[in-house]
């Protein structure tokens, strides 16, 4: 298992691109439900609901100790978790910290990444992360995409205190 992330297109993650952009993070292999989400994002971009999206792969687990080569990725995840916490939301699960046993009897703390995570940006500002929960209700990537498709345009107010905007179902 590799501990590297890989961008599958040329637009840098979380850049200052104007418009409504989604960063999709996926674990390898990129198949099954992951390609279904990518196809839906392509359709939404073609319908001018999204200005753009990107797909970045990340490892299943990221070591939290030592030089793991993933400092930038861990900073991005910490920023996502801080954004969610500021709004009374949590990204755990699907992010999970656990202790992994190594072959030589040692162990290390690792962060297990979700199979899929979508981060929505409006004019460079983070406005939504899926999946997320408020402890009672969970909002999935599929519900986020359903809301975008149902409104035939980007739901207004993604960052209005609820993960999905008013007028959409969750």
Secondary structure, 3 states (H helix, E strand, C coil): CCCCCEECCCCCCCCCCCCEEEEEEEECCCCCHHHHHHHHHHHHHHCCCCCEEEEEEECCEEECCCCCCCHHHHHHHHHHHHHHHHCCCECCCCCEEEEEECCCCCEEEEEECCCEEEEEEECCEEEEEECEECCCCEECHHHHHHHHHHHCCCCCCCCCCCCCCCCCCC
